[in-house]
């Protein structure tokens, strides 16, 4: 029987044992391409006082400046929980702040984990009455959870990468938390109707010195490419027409 991850003793673990190398704690920039154009994606993460803090931003070029279209910050606590006769590394999602501009209007979402009520508290501020006020969503039974924008870092620290590499024929379950919920329903097709979405990850082989991992969520597949040190290199979300590549890499030369 599955157990709510936050009800178990939670201990800090300072590293993801078993993986060689670790993602750089520096801001990285990418070209983000979708059906509406080409944008600048910035990602960064830091480990601070046992917490993983990740920031993402999508912006459009406007001459010498950038116009922010979407931004988020997510915070998860690092630690372990007991599983049978051992302990497994996990991230406990604590909070997020998400802002997106849709048709020139600002939409804000703030989330906080309420441990006592076993739920995620959501505060919405938007031009639309249906997306205003405070609500609460129960946390489903499970052990490993990843904010959507934090997936590359979360897979690493949850040891899901090492498990998938060691057992290549298996998929490993976790939950995706859409920090852009519920606005994400207006951004993407077929996902985001639920805050917590069951997902799984499996190893998808190596290509040109990168390791590929396939995440399946909401009936859709997202392919992540990582360097040998587990830095995100590329991302392909075919169903949504989204491609994320290094700025210097021509889209036409990328092999999916």
Secondary structure, DSSP 8 states (H G I E B T S, - for coil): ----GGGS--B--SS-TT-SS---SS-EEEEEEETTEEEEEEEEEEEETTEEEEEEEEEEEETTEEEEEEEEEEEEEEEEEEETTEEEEEEEEEEEEEEEEETTEEEEEEEEEETTTTEEEEEEE-SSGGG-EEEEEE--S-S-EEEGGGHHHHHHHTTHHHHHHHSTT--EEEEEE-TTTTTHHHHSSS--SSSEEEEEEEEEEEETTEEEEEEEETTEEEEEEE-TT--EEEEEEGGGTEEEEETTS-GGG---
